[in-house]
Amino acid sequence: MIRAKAFFSLSERKRERNRSFVSGLGLTGDEKALDFGCGTGTTSEHLASVLAQGGGHLTCVDISRRRVRIARKRLRHYANVGVHLGHLPTLPIPDGEFDFVLVAAVLHEVKKAIREEIAASLAAKLKPGGRLVIVEPTGKRHGIPAQEIRALLQNAGLEEESPQLSETRYRATYTKPAREV
Ligand SMILES: C[S@@+](CC[C@H](N)C(=O)[O-])C[C@H]1O[C@@H](n2cnc3c(N)ncnc32)[C@H](O)[C@@H]1O
C-alpha cells in the first residue's frame, strides 16, 4: 500500500514536471507543432492540451512501434493530434509545416549515422521564422555533446538562441531565419 502510494506520487511528480516544462515553452496555443521522438506521449499530452485550447495542432513522431502504440492510446481523446510511426524524412509530413518543434531527450538516442539527415529534416519541417526547442542530456555515458548538437542544427540552417548548458544537460531554442522580402 505504501509502495503504491510512493509510486503514485512519483508519477504525479513526473506529470507535473512535464506540465510545467510545456507551460514554460511560450506557446500561444494556435501553433502547428511537432513533437519529434514523442516516446509514449507523456510530454505530448500537455502539448496537445495547450494546443487544443488555441485551435493548434500537434504532430507526434517516433521510431518505436511499441511507444507509438502507447502514445496513440494516451492521446486518443485529442482531435487535434496525429501520431506517426517511422523515419521523419520519409513520412508524409510536408516541409515548412510547423511553427514549433520539440526535441526532448531524443537526439542522443538517434543513431549517429542518421543524425545529420534528421537535423536537416527537422529544419526543413519548420516554417521560416519557426522555432525548435531542444533539451538533451550531455553526460559521457548517457548523452550527446552540446557541440555536436550545435554543429548539427547550425549546419541545417538554424540559429541558436538562449543556450543553457550544465554538466549534464543542454537546452536551447533554435530559430529558422524568416524569408527575406
Ligand atoms: C528518452 S525518449 C524521450 C521521449 C519524449 N520526447 C519525452 O520527453 O518523454 C527518446 C525517444 O526517441 C525515440 N527515437 C530514437 N531515435 C529516433 C528516430 N530516429 N526517430 C524518431 N524517434 C526516435 C525513441 O524511440 C524514444 O521514444
The ligand as an SDF file (V2000), in Angstrom:
LIG
                    3D

 27 29  0  0  0  0  0  0  0  0999 V2000
   14.1020    9.2210  -23.9290 C   0  0  0  0  0  0  0  0  0  0  0  0
   12.7770    9.0490  -25.0470 S   0  0  0  0  0  0  0  0  0  0  0  0
   12.0700   10.6940  -24.9590 C   0  0  0  0  0  0  0  0  0  0  0  0
   10.6060   10.6680  -25.2020 C   0  0  0  0  0  0  0  0  0  0  0  0
    9.9020   12.0290  -25.1330 C   0  0  0  0  0  0  0  0  0  0  0  0
   10.4810   13.0120  -26.0100 N   0  0  0  0  0  0  0  0  0  0  0  0
    9.8480   12.5520  -23.7370 C   0  0  0  0  0  0  0  0  0  0  0  0
   10.4400   13.5890  -23.4530 O   0  0  0  0  0  0  0  0  0  0  0  0
    9.1720   11.9270  -22.9150 O   0  0  0  0  0  0  0  0  0  0  0  0
   13.5880    9.0580  -26.6320 C   0  0  0  0  0  0  0  0  0  0  0  0
   12.6720    8.6940  -27.7740 C   0  0  0  0  0  0  0  0  0  0  0  0
   13.3460    8.9540  -29.0160 O   0  0  0  0  0  0  0  0  0  0  0  0
   12.8900    8.0000  -29.9470 C   0  0  0  0  0  0  0  0  0  0  0  0
   13.7810    7.9360  -31.1000 N   0  0  0  0  0  0  0  0  0  0  0  0
   15.0580    7.4880  -31.1620 C   0  0  0  0  0  0  0  0  0  0  0  0
   15.5140    7.5790  -32.4340 N   0  0  0  0  0  0  0  0  0  0  0  0
   14.5120    8.1110  -33.1810 C   0  0  0  0  0  0  0  0  0  0  0  0
   14.3740    8.4420  -34.5630 C   0  0  0  0  0  0  0  0  0  0  0  0
   15.3640    8.2390  -35.4430 N   0  0  0  0  0  0  0  0  0  0  0  0
   13.1980    8.9610  -34.9830 N   0  0  0  0  0  0  0  0  0  0  0  0
   12.1790    9.1680  -34.1010 C   0  0  0  0  0  0  0  0  0  0  0  0
   12.2530    8.8590  -32.7850 N   0  0  0  0  0  0  0  0  0  0  0  0
   13.4070    8.3460  -32.3330 C   0  0  0  0  0  0  0  0  0  0  0  0
   12.8420    6.7200  -29.1220 C   0  0  0  0  0  0  0  0  0  0  0  0
   12.0510    5.7170  -29.7350 O   0  0  0  0  0  0  0  0  0  0  0  0
   12.2610    7.2290  -27.8000 C   0  0  0  0  0  0  0  0  0  0  0  0
   10.8580    7.1320  -27.7870 O   0  0  0  0  0  0  0  0  0  0  0  0
  1  2  1  0
  2  3  1  0
  2 10  1  0
  3  4  1  0
  4  5  1  0
  5  6  1  0
  5  7  1  0
  7  8  2  0
  7  9  1  0
 10 11  1  0
 11 12  1  0
 11 26  1  0
 12 13  1  0
 13 14  1  0
 13 24  1  0
 14 15  1  0
 14 23  1  0
 15 16  2  0
 16 17  1  0
 17 18  1  0
 17 23  2  0
 18 19  1  0
 18 20  2  0
 20 21  1  0
 21 22  2  0
 22 23  1  0
 24 25  1  0
 24 26  1  0
 26 27  1  0
M  CHG  2   2   1   9  -1
M  END
$$$$
